[in-house]
Amino acid sequence: MPDIKGFADVKIIKAGVDGRPTAQILVSSDIGVDQLSKVIAGVTRNKDLRKLLGLKACLACRSGFNLDIRDQFINELRVDLQQIGG
């Protein structure tokens, strides 16, 4: 079982449900608020990422991103749809 203590996984979706860029941030349950704010700042203020997504807001601004913050689960279930006939 992997040790995910203090880690965050970030997935960026260029056009989420509402058409806006979405950052899904999966965090371990022991992450602190100060650590989480650093992760959010790292995502929202990344010049290369903002350019890739076509966002032109200033780097101090966090608008333009939807943030979806969730608990990271240690156990994942991956289903091979071809194997089950899907």
BAKEGU-447474 format. One line per field, with one value per residue: residue number from 1; residue in three letters; x, y, z of N, C-alpha, C in turn. Coordinates in steps of 0.1 Angstrom, whole numbers. Each point is the difference from the previous one (the first is absolute). Last residue first. Layout:
// residues N
pos	[NUM; ...]
code	[ALA; ...]
n.X	[X; ...]
n.Y	[Y; ...]
n.Z	[Z; ...]
ca.X	[X; ...]
ca.Y	[Y; ...]
ca.Z	[Z; ...]
c.X	[X; ...]
c.Y	[Y; ...]
c.Z	[Z; ...]
***
This chain:
// residues 86
pos	[86; 85; 84; 83; 82; 81; 80; 79; 78; 77; 76; 75; 74; 73; 72; 71; 70; 69; 68; 67; 66; 65; 64; 63; 62; 61; 60; 59; 58; 57; 56; 55; 54; 53; 52; 51; 50; 49; 48; 47; 46; 45; 44; 43; 42; 41; 40; 39; 38; 37; 36; 35; 34; 33; 32; 31; 30; 29; 28; 27; 26; 25; 24; 23; 22; 21; 20; 19; 18; 17; 16; 15; 14; 13; 12; 11; 10; 9; 8; 7; 6; 5; 4; 3; 2; 1]
code	[GLY; GLY; ILE; GLN; GLN; LEU; ASP; VAL; ARG; LEU; GLU; ASN; ILE; PHE; GLN; ASP; ARG; ILE; ASP; LEU; ASN; PHE; GLY; SER; ARG; CYS; ALA; LEU; CYS; ALA; LYS; LEU; GLY; LEU; LEU; LYS; ARG; LEU; ASP; LYS; ASN; ARG; THR; VAL; GLY; ALA; ILE; VAL; LYS; SER; LEU; GLN; ASP; VAL; GLY; ILE; ASP; SER; SER; VAL; LEU; ILE; GLN; ALA; THR; PRO; ARG; GLY; ASP; VAL; GLY; ALA; LYS; ILE; ILE; LYS; VAL; ASP; ALA; PHE; GLY; LYS; ILE; ASP; PRO; MET]
n.X	[-174; 10; 35; 46; 9; 1; 28; 10; 20; 4; 27; 20; 17; -22; -10; -32; -15; -14; -3; -5; 2; 16; 5; 16; 30; 42; 42; 23; -28; -30; -15; -7; 0; 22; 47; 23; 2; 32; 44; 10; -15; -27; -37; 15; 24; -24; -24; 23; 10; -33; -4; 27; -14; -34; 11; 2; -10; -28; 12; -11; -11; -23; -14; -14; -19; -21; -43; -44; -32; 14; 52; 48; 47; 23; 37; 20; 33; 14; 29; 22; 13; -4; -9; 19; -13; -5]
n.Y	[-40; -46; -16; 8; 43; 37; 5; 25; 15; 23; 15; 18; 32; 50; 56; 46; 48; 49; 34; 50; 35; 45; 45; 38; 16; 40; 22; 2; 22; -10; -26; -55; -44; -45; -6; 34; -4; -29; 16; 29; -6; 7; -27; -41; 3; 15; -32; -26; 19; 0; -39; -5; 21; -21; -51; -57; -48; -31; -4; 14; 19; 35; 22; 41; 25; 37; 12; -12; -25; -42; 1; 10; -4; -30; -24; -22; -16; -20; -2; -13; -14; -49; -45; -54; -52; -55]
n.Z	[-219; 20; 31; -9; -17; 30; 46; 49; 51; 52; 49; 51; 30; 0; 6; 1; -19; -29; -44; -28; -46; -27; -14; 37; 36; 3; -2; -42; -41; -44; -41; -22; -25; 6; 0; 24; 47; 18; 4; 37; 52; 42; 19; 21; 40; 38; 24; 31; 41; 34; 26; 38; 40; 25; 11; -3; 6; -25; -53; -51; -53; -39; -51; -34; -47; -41; -30; -16; 28; 16; -8; -26; 2; 38; 37; 49; 44; 53; 49; 54; 47; 12; -20; -8; -18; -2]
ca.X	[-6; -9; -14; 0; 1; -13; 3; -8; 0; -5; -7; -5; 11; -2; 7; 9; -6; 9; -7; 8; -8; 1; 2; -12; -3; -14; -5; 4; 13; -1; 9; -5; -5; -14; -5; 1; -10; -13; -1; -1; 9; 10; -6; -9; 9; 8; -9; -3; 12; 0; -10; 5; 11; -5; -5; 5; 8; -8; 0; 9; -3; 11; -4; 11; -2; 11; 12; 8; -6; -15; -8; -14; -1; -10; -5; -4; -8; 0; -12; 1; 5; -1; -3; -2; 9; -8]
ca.Y	[13; 1; -3; -13; -10; -1; -1; -10; 3; -11; 3; -11; -8; -13; -11; -9; -12; -6; -12; -8; -6; -14; -8; -2; -14; -3; 1; -12; 2; 8; 12; 10; 13; 1; -12; 2; 11; -6; -10; 7; -6; 10; 12; -3; -6; 11; 9; -8; 0; 13; 0; -8; 8; 11; 12; 12; 6; 6; -9; 2; -11; -2; -10; -7; -5; -9; 7; 5; 13; -2; -9; 4; 13; -2; 12; -3; 10; -2; 4; 2; 13; 10; 12; 10; 12; 12]
ca.Z	[-1; -12; 5; 6; -11; -6; -14; -8; -14; -8; -12; -8; -3; 5; -8; 8; 5; 10; 5; 9; 10; 3; -12; -8; -1; -1; 14; 8; 6; 13; -1; 11; -7; 1; -6; -14; -4; 0; -11; -13; -9; -4; -6; -12; -11; -6; -8; -12; -9; -7; -10; -11; -6; -7; 7; -5; 9; 11; 11; 11; 9; 9; 10; 7; 13; 5; 6; -11; -4; -2; 10; 0; -8; -11; -7; -14; -7; -15; -8; -15; -3; 10; -7; 10; -1; 0]
c.X	[5; -6; -10; -14; -1; 1; -13; 4; -7; 0; -5; -8; -4; 12; -2; 6; 11; -7; 9; -9; 9; -12; 1; 3; -13; -2; -14; -5; 3; 14; -1; 10; -5; -6; -16; -6; 1; -11; -13; -2; -1; 11; 10; -4; -8; 9; 8; -9; -2; 12; 0; -9; 6; 11; -5; -6; 6; 9; -7; -2; 11; -4; 12; -6; 12; -3; 10; 12; 8; -6; -15; -8; -14; -2; -9; -6; -2; -9; 2; -14; 1; 7; 0; -2; -3; 9]
c.Y	[8; 13; 2; -4; -14; -10; -3; 1; -12; 4; -12; 5; -12; -9; -13; -10; -8; -11; -7; -11; -9; -4; -15; -8; -2; -15; -4; 1; -12; 2; 9; 12; 10; 12; 0; -11; 2; 10; -6; -9; 6; -5; 10; 13; -3; -5; 11; 8; -8; 1; 14; 0; -8; 8; 11; 12; 13; 8; 7; -11; 0; -11; -2; -9; -7; -4; -10; 8; 6; 13; 0; -10; 5; 13; -4; 13; -4; 10; -4; 4; 2; 13; 12; 14; 9; 12]
c.Z	[-11; -1; -11; 5; 5; -12; -7; -14; -7; -15; -7; -12; -9; -3; 7; -10; 8; 6; 10; 6; 8; 9; 2; -13; -8; -1; 1; 14; 10; 6; 13; -1; 10; -6; 0; -8; -15; -4; -1; -12; -14; -10; -4; -6; -12; -11; -7; -9; -13; -9; -8; -12; -12; -7; -9; 7; -5; 10; 12; 10; 11; 10; 9; 10; 5; 15; 4; 4; -11; -5; -4; 8; 0; -7; -11; -5; -14; -6; -14; -6; -15; -5; 10; -7; 12; 0]
***
